Amino acid sequence: MLEAGLIEFLNKYKLGDKTIIVGFSGGYDSMCLLDLLSKIKDLPEYADLTVIAAHFNHNWRGEEALKEQEVCRLFAASKGFEFYTETAPANLKKDENSARLARYEFFEECMDIFDADAVFTAHNRDDNAETVLYRIIKGTGILGLKGISEQRNNFYRPLLKISRAQIMEYCEKNNLCPNNDSSNIDIKYKRNYIRLNIIPLLEKINPTVKESLNTLAEVTISENSILEEYLAPLRPKVFDSGNINPIEYSKLSQAVKMHFLHEYIQTLNIDYDYKKIKEIYTFIEQNINKRNGSTISLASAKWLYIDNKIIEIIPKTNAADFEKISEVVEINSAGDYKIGNAVLSIKPYIDKDIFVFPDSTANFVYTDLSNVSLPLTLRTRQDGDIISPFGMTGTMKLKKYFNAKGISRHKRNNIILLAKENEILWAAGVGLSNKIGVKETPTHVIEIKQIEKE
């Protein structure tokens, strides 16, 4: 029965001939899943299915974890599957959230390494019930009550409709010897406490409480589909290239704003309670019209950044050092100059070229360099930088210029600058200086292009 259910799942998502990463701890759930896949792969119609068993050692339990890793390697080999493992750094925090984040980062890396199409995790029906209860206890919205998603982005849970009892029965019948992680009985972890202590108490009130919790999730999914009919036309306007458009967002009611915020924050794969979503909502309301932007902490490595042009999730680094390029490149003639992940090209203007002023935010400009002496430098911003904005008189500090242009603070250190000592001649993609602005005829065309990562 489990094999037929997995075949149905593969066909439903058209994954029967794809490359799949299986999160393989070697416990009952993941060993059951890998064993089922080995049987399915023997079927002629699934001969092209590729499976990689990916094991993440959290590096919390020393020798015990190494023994479990070896069990995983040997089992994967016995089934003819490639095995890949990584060990977390010794300083990984010993909490559920840090472990989950590190594990999912590992799965993402595996997808890149093996050019995979999907990641399978072995969450089961009991896990879903425990997740729903956990979110109820924490305080959640309708999205939280949906429980674990069967599929989200490239992550799939093919055993989500299978109970833990069915999985254990399968392992016993097929003579499998799964790892028995000792941390699974440590009730200092909240989910273990719920599974071992809270659910048994609730079963005294309702022996089928796990089924009731799964039913609640199913009802919520159904009810959410009604809500989705209203939200679907709004979503493309509110979400822009993975970020939130503040202008469209501000048009929404509070309830819809909070729903979309919860939806957006869930992309971090972190459970957020209603209180945290309300805190983020309030922060946005207070800062949505600010030109220079503000940030609020989301997780150990993430900020939510907001200004009047964008709401986005950014890495949590020191804002003053955010991805700053430290190179200084000297320019003595026309040619190509590499800086960071970009190449700036300076070419003489040819009379037959069509001369049209580009938008100030373009990545190329027509310039008149006849009144500027070489060498010039290519760099990022420094203390004391000034600029004479094109079309204006006088100079201003570059910081004030970026403020006027509404450039987000965390993006300023990435902007490539063409400079003569401390005077900025062109801020790539932002604006041009009067010093090289064209009055009559250009002398050069300057363009900057990002280097595509291999």
FENGIFEN-V712683 format. One line per field, one symbol per residue. burial: # if it has 24 or more other ideal C-beta (glycine too) atoms within 12 Angstrom, else .. A space follows every 50 residues. Layout:
burial->???
//
This chain:
burial->.##.###.##..#.##.#####################.##....#..## ###########...#..##.###.##..#.#####..#...#...##### ########.##..#.#####################...########### ...###########..#..##....#.##.#.##....###..##..##. .#......##..##.###.##..#......#..#...##...####.##. .#...#################.#.##..##.###.##.#.#####.##. .#############.......#..#...#.#.....#.##.#.###..#. .........#..#######..#...######...######.......##. ##..#.##############..################...#######.. ....
//
